[in-house]
């Protein structure tokens, strides 16, 4: 516990700096060796101010030692034992010196220790280095073993590192005492022993550190070291700018942003002069008052700590406690808050305070003013410029692409507001309103603390309530809960959330054996859904054409919740009451408008049994497949990502896309991902054969919803199963497209269930439909299947869901039917020849597809996914968010803007 606390406070902030630097340079050069070089250079530059201060302290200690040396020698010559100790103590006190001050001479060496521990923690286990070469180093994830004598190998790089370390020490300690020289050489020997058998990537980092240290020591011997150093840095920046602008293959927008950011180094001398004048001018009241300076710094630093360590994490978790419940067996989600609290404390309190006291009052003045401005800007960004970026998943990544979510006008406005805020803060210092600034930061701290405690209490109460209703998952009994009839007709609906229609042929191409399993099925590729999100796309699938968004909104006198639940209950009510089927309904999307479906809406319905299969068998699957899951993967990722979400929230909108880094949060761990979230859904399909029997004494209707296909989680080909490390390569046409893996896995698992039906003679008397609420929305699919794009840039593939139908007694190879279909046809296909002229039991209106036949499908591009983001009775769809689609959906000429 104590070690964890010290690690999070002291080492973790440095580890994050190292990881960010590595990821940044890896993005630029696409080579891990070059990234390590960049990290070493970045750390060296960041530590230069510390080394300069350390050198001043060391020189001060040398001068004092030189001054006291004659007196110490006399005392040691004439006195012994306790008498010598007492006289030496008195002598030191008279000269305002304490023996502990001798540690100042070792400060430059002590600086290296936390950075070394951070680098060791990060690089020694970095999966990205495994099997990657760099010049003569064949594998950066293993020791170099460059020299071999028989069966005995010698690691050359640690020896080279030690020689460079000694050379650097020789230059540094030239003309100094023997004790200082011994310190350097002993430290070099210690690093040789510690790193000799370490991965060559880590040793390379430390070797480069010693090279830069040697270079630094040589520079320090020059007449104008800073000017020479700045010239070299500018030359390096020019090279990087040229590479980014003209050679790098990445996004031009990001390359340009990175070029602008690093080019600010050219203006460093102007910044230094400007800050110096600022300190002597408008910031003079802070310079002249150590009390005000310290109070403003500490309240601002504490504010940043409370905002990122307590308020933001607790507000995120309290909004959906169930998603963070007992992850990896950790119990209360409060553990994630305490973890972020420690990380933030180290980043915004411990290290800044250390640096604050390390420097003189001029630097302290700059620290104090900057801390307040950063805190004030963070508050504005967090509470005013919130932005809409979509759903934040349990793994703290957004469910949709956030690029382009913020208008340029908002970015400019934000920057203008922040500049005005910074200017107002500086003027407040100039005109001696320091108490006002301190009061603002102090009150903000108290407010953030109180709000954080309130959210934490909500989490605690919710966790206690959940603990009473949720048992440990691994204790769940695996027994049949889905019952089919061997003698009477069965009807089965699989609603696979976001299952991509375009993937189906690619899946069959990659695994032809599925063709022999899915016999009798008809594939309808020319199918449209009515919305790109489940909240709009699912009601028509479950309830038919009365619940398409246009028809849904016409009934504005009925609440949105009522209409949604009606749609979900139409089929269970018809099958259960009118046809007297045994009905089982599982995990129906947005039941009662709850993220975790509230299946109680089906309770009391005749012959209907509601079940929750998703989230139920995760623990059991984990127990049986420990080799396929990285230990504590989900909790570790949340603990890391939470702090980055906080950075995202407090930063200006201009930089948020860069901070998010396409959902990676600058994480270089290739094995990260919400495997448990995926297994929550995957396990329900995995255990489907064990959950099914054939004991029903009546015809049966199974209405099964599964979200596994919604995941972009990568699985291991060719079986497409979860794995700690992906070793296979998919061969299908869309195998490299996100979401493909999950779709293949779902069809393989349902295929095993179909084989079970065939083995028990139940396949022929069972009608099966596999459908989706909407497609994924991939440009790769649009380029392949569509004859163009829409003028407003909307991705049509978002509205192309899976639709597979197998009727009673259907046999033969899979057929493809290009008839224009919508997912609102699903209820009619399920009821075909079972109910003549079916009627909606809730509205009394006939269930027909006449709307489609008359004018096609009126669909929406609205991207608002959550119920509370719409009005209470209708979907909040703007007129420019409607399209009318007819006939061949892959022909853009058949997409008309508006409602026809």
LINRA-V487747 format. One record per residue. N is the residue number from 0. RES is the residue in one letter. PSI is psi in whole degrees, 0 to 359 (NA if undefined). Layout:
# LINRA-V487747
n->(N	N)
res->(RES	RES)
psi->(PSI	PSI)
This chain:
# LINRA-V487747
n->(0	1	2	3	4	5	6	7	8	9	10	11	12	13	14	15	16	17	18	19	20	21	22	23	24	25	26	27	28	29	30	31	32	33	34	35	36	37	38	39	40	41	42	43	44	45	46	47	48	49	50	51	52	53	54	55	56	57	58	59	60	61	62	63	64	65	66	67	68	69	70	71	72	73	74	75	76	77	78	79	80	81	82	83	84	85	86	87	88	89	90	91	92	93	94	95	96	97	98	99	100	101	102	103	104	105	106	107	108	109	110	111	112	113	114	115	116	117	118	119	120	121	122	123	124	125	126	127	128	129	130	131	132	133	134	135	136	137	138	139	140	141	142	143	144	145	146	147	148	149	150	151	152	153	154	155	156	157	158	159	160	161	162	163	164	165	166	167	168	169	170	171	172	173	174	175	176	177	178	179	180	181	182	183	184	185	186	187	188	189	190	191	192	193	194	195	196	197	198	199	200	201	202	203	204	205	206	207	208	209	210	211	212	213	214	215	216	217	218	219	220	221	222	223	224	225	226	227	228	229	230	231	232	233	234	235	236	237	238	239	240	241	242	243	244	245	246	247	248	249	250	251	252	253	254	255	256	257	258	259	260	261	262	263	264	265	266	267	268	269	270	271	272	273	274	275	276	277	278	279	280	281	282	283	284	285	286	287	288	289	290	291	292	293	294	295	296	297	298	299	300	301	302	303	304	305	306	307	308	309	310	311	312	313	314	315	316	317	318	319	320	321	322	323	324	325	326	327	328	329	330	331	332	333	334	335	336	337	338	339	340	341	342	343	344	345	346	347	348	349	350	351	352	353	354	355	356	357	358	359	360	361	362	363	364	365	366	367	368	369	370	371	372	373	374	375	376	377	378	379	380	381	382	383	384	385	386	387	388	389	390	391	392	393	394	395	396	397	398	399	400	401	402	403	404	405	406	407	408	409	410	411	412	413	414	415	416	417	418	419	420	421	422	423	424	425	426	427	428	429	430	431	432	433	434	435	436	437	438	439	440	441	442	443	444	445	446	447	448	449	450	451	452	453	454	455	456	457	458	459	460	461	462	463	464	465	466	467	468	469	470	471	472	473	474	475	476	477	478	479	480	481	482	483	484	485	486	487	488	489	490	491	492	493	494	495	496	497	498	499	500	501	502	503	504	505	506	507	508	509	510	511	512	513	514	515	516	517	518	519	520	521	522	523	524	525	526	527	528	529	530	531	532	533	534	535	536	537	538	539	540	541	542	543	544	545	546	547	548	549	550	551	552	553	554	555	556	557	558	559	560	561	562	563	564	565	566	567	568	569	570	571	572	573	574	575	576	577	578	579	580	581	582	583	584	585	586	587	588	589	590	591	592	593	594	595	596	597	598	599	600	601	602	603	604	605	606	607	608	609	610	611	612	613	614	615	616	617	618	619	620	621	622	623	624	625	626	627	628	629	630	631	632	633	634	635	636	637	638	639	640	641	642	643	644	645	646	647	648	649	650	651	652	653	654	655	656	657	658	659	660	661	662	663	664	665	666	667	668	669	670	671	672	673	674	675	676	677	678	679	680	681	682	683	684	685	686	687	688	689	690	691	692	693	694	695	696	697	698	699	700	701	702	703	704	705	706	707	708	709	710	711	712	713	714	715	716	717	718	719	720	721	722	723	724	725	726	727	728	729	730	731	732	733	734	735	736	737	738	739	740	741	742	743	744	745	746	747	748	749	750	751	752	753	754	755	756	757	758	759	760	761	762	763	764	765	766	767	768	769	770	771	772	773	774	775	776	777	778	779	780	781	782	783	784	785	786	787	788	789	790	791	792	793	794	795	796	797	798	799	800	801	802	803	804	805	806	807	808	809	810	811	812	813	814	815	816	817	818	819	820	821	822	823	824	825	826	827	828	829	830	831	832	833	834	835	836	837	838	839	840	841	842	843	844	845	846	847	848	849	850	851	852	853	854	855	856	857	858	859	860	861	862	863	864	865	866	867	868	869	870	871	872	873	874	875	876	877	878	879	880	881	882	883	884	885	886	887	888	889	890	891	892	893	894	895	896	897	898	899)
res->(X	X	X	X	X	X	X	X	X	X	X	X	X	X	X	X	X	X	X	X	X	X	X	X	X	X	X	X	X	X	X	X	X	X	X	X	X	X	X	X	X	X	X	X	X	X	X	X	X	X	X	X	X	X	X	X	X	X	X	X	X	X	X	X	X	X	X	X	X	X	X	X	X	X	X	X	X	X	X	X	X	X	X	X	X	X	X	X	X	X	X	X	X	X	X	X	X	X	X	X	X	X	X	X	X	X	X	X	X	X	X	X	X	X	X	X	X	X	X	X	X	X	X	X	X	X	X	X	X	X	X	X	X	X	X	X	X	X	X	X	X	X	X	X	X	X	X	X	X	X	X	X	X	X	X	X	X	X	X	X	X	X	X	X	X	X	X	X	X	X	X	X	X	X	X	X	X	X	X	X	X	X	X	X	X	X	X	X	X	X	X	X	X	X	X	X	X	X	X	X	X	X	X	X	X	X	X	X	X	X	X	X	X	X	X	X	X	X	X	X	X	X	X	X	X	X	X	X	X	X	X	X	X	X	X	X	X	X	X	X	X	X	X	X	X	X	X	X	X	X	X	X	X	X	X	X	X	X	X	X	X	X	X	X	X	X	X	X	X	X	X	X	X	X	X	X	X	X	X	X	X	X	X	X	X	X	X	X	X	X	X	X	X	X	X	X	X	X	X	X	X	X	X	X	X	X	X	X	X	X	X	X	X	X	X	X	X	X	X	X	X	X	X	X	X	X	X	X	X	X	X	X	X	X	X	X	X	X	X	X	X	X	X	X	X	X	X	X	X	X	X	X	X	X	X	X	X	X	X	X	X	X	X	X	X	X	X	X	X	X	X	X	X	X	X	X	X	X	X	X	X	X	X	X	X	X	X	X	X	X	X	X	X	X	X	X	X	X	X	X	X	X	X	X	X	X	X	X	X	X	X	X	X	X	X	X	X	X	X	X	X	X	X	X	X	X	X	X	X	X	X	X	X	X	X	X	X	X	X	X	X	X	X	X	X	X	X	X	X	X	X	X	X	X	X	X	X	X	X	X	X	X	X	X	X	X	X	X	X	X	X	X	X	X	X	X	X	X	X	X	X	X	X	X	X	X	X	X	X	X	X	X	X	X	X	X	X	X	X	X	X	X	X	X	X	X	X	X	X	X	X	X	X	X	X	X	X	X	X	X	X	X	X	X	X	X	X	X	X	X	X	X	X	X	X	X	X	X	X	X	X	X	X	X	X	X	X	X	X	X	X	X	X	X	X	X	X	X	X	X	X	X	X	X	X	X	X	X	X	X	X	X	X	X	X	X	X	X	X	X	X	X	X	X	X	X	X	X	X	X	X	X	X	X	X	X	X	X	X	X	X	X	X	X	X	X	X	X	X	X	X	X	X	X	X	X	X	X	X	X	X	X	X	X	X	X	X	X	X	X	X	X	X	X	X	X	X	X	X	X	X	X	X	X	X	X	X	X	X	X	X	X	X	X	X	X	X	X	X	X	X	X	X	X	X	X	X	X	X	X	X	X	X	X	X	X	X	X	X	X	X	X	X	X	X	X	X	X	X	X	X	X	X	X	X	X	X	X	X	X	X	X	X	X	X	X	X	X	X	X	X	X	X	X	X	X	X	X	X	X	X	X	X	X	X	X	X	X	X	X	X	X	X	X	X	X	X	X	X	X	X	X	X	X	X	X	X	X	X	X	X	X	X	X	X	X	X	X	X	X	X	X	X	X	X	X	X	X	X	X	X	X	X	X	X	X	X	X	X	X	X	X	X	X	X	X	X	X	X	X	X	X	X	X	X	X	X	X	X	X	X	X	X	X	X	X	X	X	X	X	X	X	X	X	X	X	X	X	X	X	X	X	X	X	X	X	X	X	X	X	X	X	X	X	X	X	X	X	X	X	X	X	X	X	X	X	X	X	X	X	X	X	X	X	X	X	X	X	X	X	X	X	X	X	X	X	X	X	X	X	X	X	X	X	X	X	X	X	X	X	X	X	X	X	X	X	X	X	X	X	X	X	X	X	X	X	X	X	X	X)
psi->(314	319	320	319	312	321	313	327	319	319	320	316	321	323	321	323	317	317	318	316	316	312	320	310	330	322	323	311	348	29	123	327	316	325	321	319	316	319	314	317	317	316	320	315	318	328	351	312	323	319	324	315	318	321	322	317	319	316	320	317	320	316	318	316	319	321	321	345	314	316	319	319	318	316	317	334	321	348	150	164	220	325	319	318	314	319	320	318	316	318	317	319	321	333	16	49	147	141	331	338	347	340	342	330	342	5	320	330	323	331	325	333	307	325	323	316	321	316	320	316	324	306	333	343	20	113	333	339	342	124	4	136	162	106	240	353	112	331	107	347	356	166	155	324	48	340	132	133	103	237	2	125	148	130	111	323	318	326	316	318	317	319	318	322	316	321	318	317	324	315	318	318	10	123	3	180	161	325	317	321	319	322	314	314	324	319	321	320	322	314	327	315	316	321	359	317	17	162	142	335	318	317	322	317	312	329	315	324	318	325	313	326	317	316	318	316	325	318	320	341	349	167	315	71	321	319	316	317	314	323	316	319	317	321	319	321	321	318	315	318	315	317	316	319	326	343	329	137	357	186	129	323	314	324	318	317	316	320	315	317	309	337	346	341	330	331	8	314	321	320	316	314	319	317	321	316	324	317	317	342	263	335	11	323	324	319	328	356	103	327	310	320	312	319	318	319	311	322	324	316	319	325	315	322	314	324	312	333	335	303	304	312	318	325	324	310	322	338	340	73	325	331	337	14	123	41	130	30	17	348	237	138	349	339	329	327	315	324	313	327	316	317	315	325	316	320	320	349	303	302	316	322	318	314	324	312	344	326	172	179	337	314	323	322	314	317	314	311	316	320	316	315	317	319	315	317	322	320	317	315	322	318	340	308	66	308	159	114	9	193	133	115	175	328	8	42	156	144	342	166	129	356	133	7	341	127	146	324	318	320	315	317	317	312	322	317	318	321	318	320	316	317	318	321	316	318	326	323	315	317	20	40	45	325	327	314	315	322	319	312	324	314	321	320	314	320	316	320	315	316	321	319	322	313	320	324	323	318	316	314	316	320	317	321	317	326	334	337	343	117	162	131	326	348	359	135	132	103	158	129	352	119	123	162	138	338	341	171	136	147	130	130	120	115	103	106	123	28	128	118	318	341	341	311	325	322	315	325	320	324	83	339	337	335	326	344	312	50	145	354	149	129	127	89	333	57	137	144	169	354	154	4	154	322	330	324	335	319	318	324	319	326	347	193	341	348	17	156	322	312	323	314	339	331	61	352	355	139	150	320	317	314	321	311	327	310	319	335	354	305	313	324	318	313	321	316	310	320	353	40	155	121	130	126	130	133	37	128	132	32	125	24	41	138	313	110	132	93	359	346	341	352	140	351	143	128	15	128	112	140	157	106	322	145	354	323	15	310	320	316	318	318	325	347	46	331	349	359	130	132	132	33	314	310	322	319	319	317	326	314	333	317	325	327	321	316	318	313	323	352	159	146	331	326	357	321	320	321	320	324	51	44	1	340	36	32	132	7	110	351	8	155	156	72	324	321	320	318	332	320	317	319	329	323	325	318	10	317	321	339	358	136	183	47	1	132	359	166	152	142	119	123	92	121	136	135	7	326	351	346	146	13	133	133	167	112	159	348	342	62	156	146	149	322	132	118	338	173	126	148	355	161	323	25	333	1	136	134	343	315	313	324	317	314	317	316	330	317	318	327	321	324	321	320	324	318	318	318	331	12	30	355	316	324	21	125	128	130	130	116	166	159	332	172	184	316	75	132	329	323	317	315	327	320	336	156	17	189	160	153	330	4	2	137	105	332	340	337	26	89	164	139	110	133	129	120	172	135	13	137	177	179	160	131	154	126	120	16	141	119	162	161	354	351	346	311	320	323	323	325	357	127	4	324	125	124	65	148	139	118	347	333	343	7	149	143	104	170	27	328	315	318	328	313	11	204	125	105	170	147	10	133	14	114	340	142	321	356	358	172	174	341	338	166	134	82	127	159	327	6	15	143	149	126	136	156	235	109	344	356	115	341	341	5	114	133	135	183	117	NA)
